[in-house]
Amino acid sequence: MTIGLVGGLVGISLALSQRDLKRALAYSSIENVGLVALGLGIGVWGVTSGHATMAALGFAGGLLHVWNHALMKGLMFFAAGSVLHGTGTKDIERLGGVMKQMPRTGAAMILGAVAISGLPPLNGFVSEWLMYMGLMRGGLSHEGGTRAVLLLSVGAVALIGGLALACFVRIVGIVLLGEARSDDARHAHESSVWLTGPMAVLAVLCVSVALLPRFALSCTRGVIEQVFGISPGEFAGILNSAESPVATLGALNAGAWLAIGLVAAALAALRRGTVESRDATWGCGYAAPTPRMQYTGSSFAEFLVARVLPKSLRARTKATSPAALFPAGGEIASQHPDPLSERVYEPFFAPWADRFARLHWLQRGKIQIYLLYFLVVLVLAFGWVSLREWLKS
Amino acid sequence: MSARLVHMEWLAVIHAVVHVLVVLAMPPLLLGVIAKTKAVFAGHVGPPVLQPYYDVVKLLQKGSVFSTTTTWMFLAGPVVSLATAVSAGMLMPLGSHAAPISFEGDLILFAYLLALGRFFTASAALDTGSAFEGMGAAREVTFACLAEPAVFFALLVLAKLSDSLSLTGMFREPLFAKWDAAGASLVLVTVSLFIVLLAENSRIPFDDPNTHLELTMIHEVMVLDHSGPALGMILYGAAVKLFVLSAFVLRVALPLDTGNAWLDWLLFLPGMLVVAVVIGIVESTMARLRLVNVPKVLVAACLLAAFGLVLVLK
């Protein structure tokens, strides 16, 4: 569970400041796998403390999130690939306004982003809801310090949710919306049906899991019975009870779609018969705005990354601000190092890499010498075995 | 017996209808009352209390100007934020009767519906390609990250006290008796929720909803480019969100329950006006915070609610 929460928080915090679209999605995978681990952790906690409801909710949430993540992240990566195909870049700061040329890819990406932020009325919400319920049900019925841990984790999950929302608003807003930030993005073209078709399939699946969560959960029943020993009947009973009505959630997801549709219809009706015109975005009186004046991916995340996140997760920025009366050009450069690889993996593996490098003279690149090594090892092994037998007897 | 049951069901339907009507009709009144309070403090007459209604109706009839930069996401912002605010209103119990929609776990849906509205409002702002609106969107999502845990901690305190995970269940038994036992943590929760109410609705000290210019830093700047019916929907949706969160604060802070559902309605409606007056007083007596201090206040709100939670667990 701890691994899940830490992974979730670190993953999404790092995803926030990435410039590379696909790299940002990859960091968000760390977050989602963290959530899966959290769900399974809740389940194991429930089993060990004999709390069947908590166990079933945790396992159901974790395993459903595996499914959901496959659907949503698949959708996002397909969409990112399609953007790369259509524009030739996956640098967030060079994209923008892609939605106008690539409406189908754009719509798929927005749907995927809403789903992966865990928002209703899509599938990510269903699995996050199950995990929240597991934490809350467990936390409210346990005794002593454990329940405080469980209930305070709810806050951490809420924080992960908030950060994921910020991260995916940034991806959608900077990549798809606004004005193109480079010629590559300006001359984007929509991908063929072979690229958009699979996205449509995944999008439909995302919506159906949200509308029919019971059906999706019945797919995880076998795993839960075999691995965790909760019988299917008990599992279904818990998930369909009034204490955790999964089916109601599906119905309400449909209700949310309906509400959005109704308001959209109302807006369409109100717009009919009114005068509409198109003009440039209001620049507060400035007459010559350029796409370079838009908010960029870095500036979107700046406030959150620089003011709210802990120092180790921040991007490293070097800035020379314009100064004096007739300033020379300012300069800003930023790096997004991965604190784990920089502070944990590299210090650990670097000395070992050094030590192994000293054995480099063994590697001659000649097959005869390698065969000789085999022979030596075999002789030594046989020698060792026969020596042991001889000593025993 | 069955006649009595039928009668009960009819009563529930009538209360649900009243609930829907109140959620749809009352919100702009709160904006009017806040504006009137501020006017009284400033020593002028101020616009009539019903002015927000006139504004919304006028905007809904007007034509609109769309930026050439925008796509359908620009209109999805107002549509989704209004739809989610009204849906959240359907989950929040107002009087002592049940909310029209309630089930165990609806508190998570409540928080996440508001988040969905935020996703689309912020995306619509980024759709214009304007630096101001991008700035507003970035701030909105940043502050929401910090407000979200506070809401969840507050909900958990109520869940712990009532042993229920639905908003209706939390307020089914009057909180009055619980104020006796867990008064300290309920005070913390009320303060925390009030801070979240001000932050989520972009009121002073977090944002100034009056300066309809770029100086306004969060919500108003995100809707700079919207016009006509879309702007009317945004104004109305923001009012509904203010109403729903105010109702939440009121239901915690006013634990009374007369036993008569109609009397509770009579208690609830003026209560909401009192909340609006309190917001107006806060806005009149405080200046806007420096932006860099906003996260600190929100973290404080989180901590207050978390302390409240630890206190009820004791």
Chai-1 contact restraints between the chains, C-beta under 6 A:
chainA,res_idxA,chainB,res_idxB,connection_type,confidence,min_distance_angstrom,max_distance_angstrom,comment,restraint_id
A,M99,B,T71,contact,1.0,0.0,6.0,A-B,restraint_1
A,L119,B,Y112,contact,1.0,0.0,6.0,A-B,restraint_2
A,L119,B,A115,contact,1.0,0.0,6.0,A-B,restraint_3
A,L119,B,L116,contact,1.0,0.0,6.0,A-B,restraint_4
A,P120,B,Y112,contact,1.0,0.0,6.0,A-B,restraint_5
A,W129,B,I108,contact,1.0,0.0,6.0,A-B,restraint_6
A,Y132,B,I108,contact,1.0,0.0,6.0,A-B,restraint_7
A,M133,B,G105,contact,1.0,0.0,6.0,A-B,restraint_8
A,M136,B,L165,contact,1.0,0.0,6.0,A-B,restraint_9
A,A148,B,L313,contact,1.0,0.0,6.0,A-B,restraint_10
A,L151,B,L156,contact,1.0,0.0,6.0,A-B,restraint_11
A,V154,B,F152,contact,1.0,0.0,6.0,A-B,restraint_12
A,G155,B,P149,contact,1.0,0.0,6.0,A-B,restraint_13
A,G155,B,F152,contact,1.0,0.0,6.0,A-B,restraint_14
A,G155,B,F153,contact,1.0,0.0,6.0,A-B,restraint_15
A,A158,B,E148,contact,1.0,0.0,6.0,A-B,restraint_16
A,A158,B,P149,contact,1.0,0.0,6.0,A-B,restraint_17
A,A158,B,F152,contact,1.0,0.0,6.0,A-B,restraint_18
A,L159,B,P149,contact,1.0,0.0,6.0,A-B,restraint_19
A,G162,B,A144,contact,1.0,0.0,6.0,A-B,restraint_20
A,G162,B,C145,contact,1.0,0.0,6.0,A-B,restraint_21
A,G162,B,E148,contact,1.0,0.0,6.0,A-B,restraint_22
A,L163,B,C145,contact,1.0,0.0,6.0,A-B,restraint_23
A,L165,B,A115,contact,1.0,0.0,6.0,A-B,restraint_24
A,L165,B,F119,contact,1.0,0.0,6.0,A-B,restraint_25
A,L165,B,V141,contact,1.0,0.0,6.0,A-B,restraint_26
A,A166,B,V141,contact,1.0,0.0,6.0,A-B,restraint_27
A,V169,B,F119,contact,1.0,0.0,6.0,A-B,restraint_28
A,V169,B,A122,contact,1.0,0.0,6.0,A-B,restraint_29
A,V169,B,S123,contact,1.0,0.0,6.0,A-B,restraint_30
A,V169,B,V141,contact,1.0,0.0,6.0,A-B,restraint_31
A,V172,B,S123,contact,1.0,0.0,6.0,A-B,restraint_32
A,G173,B,S123,contact,1.0,0.0,6.0,A-B,restraint_33
A,G173,B,L126,contact,1.0,0.0,6.0,A-B,restraint_34
A,L177,B,M73,contact,1.0,0.0,6.0,A-B,restraint_35
A,L177,B,L126,contact,1.0,0.0,6.0,A-B,restraint_36
A,L177,B,D127,contact,1.0,0.0,6.0,A-B,restraint_37
A,G178,B,L126,contact,1.0,0.0,6.0,A-B,restraint_38
A,G178,B,G129,contact,1.0,0.0,6.0,A-B,restraint_39
A,E179,B,T69,contact,1.0,0.0,6.0,A-B,restraint_40
A,E179,B,G129,contact,1.0,0.0,6.0,A-B,restraint_41
A,E243,B,E104,contact,1.0,0.0,6.0,A-B,restraint_42
A,P245,B,F103,contact,1.0,0.0,6.0,A-B,restraint_43
A,T248,B,F103,contact,1.0,0.0,6.0,A-B,restraint_44
A,A259,B,A83,contact,1.0,0.0,6.0,A-B,restraint_45
A,A259,B,S87,contact,1.0,0.0,6.0,A-B,restraint_46
A,I260,B,V80,contact,1.0,0.0,6.0,A-B,restraint_47
A,I260,B,A83,contact,1.0,0.0,6.0,A-B,restraint_48
A,V263,B,V79,contact,1.0,0.0,6.0,A-B,restraint_49
A,V263,B,L82,contact,1.0,0.0,6.0,A-B,restraint_50
A,V263,B,A83,contact,1.0,0.0,6.0,A-B,restraint_51
A,A264,B,V79,contact,1.0,0.0,6.0,A-B,restraint_52
A,L267,B,V79,contact,1.0,0.0,6.0,A-B,restraint_53
A,L267,B,P229,contact,1.0,0.0,6.0,A-B,restraint_54
A,L270,B,L60,contact,1.0,0.0,6.0,A-B,restraint_55
A,L270,B,P229,contact,1.0,0.0,6.0,A-B,restraint_56
A,R271,B,P229,contact,1.0,0.0,6.0,A-B,restraint_57
A,T274,B,G63,contact,1.0,0.0,6.0,A-B,restraint_58
A,V275,B,G63,contact,1.0,0.0,6.0,A-B,restraint_59
A,E276,B,G63,contact,1.0,0.0,6.0,A-B,restraint_60
A,E276,B,S64,contact,1.0,0.0,6.0,A-B,restraint_61
A,S277,B,V65,contact,1.0,0.0,6.0,A-B,restraint_62
A,R278,B,F66,contact,1.0,0.0,6.0,A-B,restraint_63
A,R278,B,T68,contact,1.0,0.0,6.0,A-B,restraint_64
A,D279,B,V65,contact,1.0,0.0,6.0,A-B,restraint_65
A,T281,B,S67,contact,1.0,0.0,6.0,A-B,restraint_66
A,T281,B,T69,contact,1.0,0.0,6.0,A-B,restraint_67
A,T281,B,T128,contact,1.0,0.0,6.0,A-B,restraint_68
A,T281,B,G129,contact,1.0,0.0,6.0,A-B,restraint_69
A,T281,B,S130,contact,1.0,0.0,6.0,A-B,restraint_70
A,T281,B,D225,contact,1.0,0.0,6.0,A-B,restraint_71
A,W282,B,L224,contact,1.0,0.0,6.0,A-B,restraint_72
A,W282,B,D225,contact,1.0,0.0,6.0,A-B,restraint_73
A,C284,B,E214,contact,1.0,0.0,6.0,A-B,restraint_74
A,M293,B,A131,contact,1.0,0.0,6.0,A-B,restraint_75
A,Q294,B,G129,contact,1.0,0.0,6.0,A-B,restraint_76
A,Q294,B,A131,contact,1.0,0.0,6.0,A-B,restraint_77
A,Y295,B,A131,contact,1.0,0.0,6.0,A-B,restraint_78
A,Y295,B,G134,contact,1.0,0.0,6.0,A-B,restraint_79
A,F300,B,A138,contact,1.0,0.0,6.0,A-B,restraint_80
A,F303,B,A138,contact,1.0,0.0,6.0,A-B,restraint_81
A,F303,B,T142,contact,1.0,0.0,6.0,A-B,restraint_82
A,L304,B,T142,contact,1.0,0.0,6.0,A-B,restraint_83
A,R307,B,P295,contact,1.0,0.0,6.0,A-B,restraint_84
A,V308,B,P295,contact,1.0,0.0,6.0,A-B,restraint_85
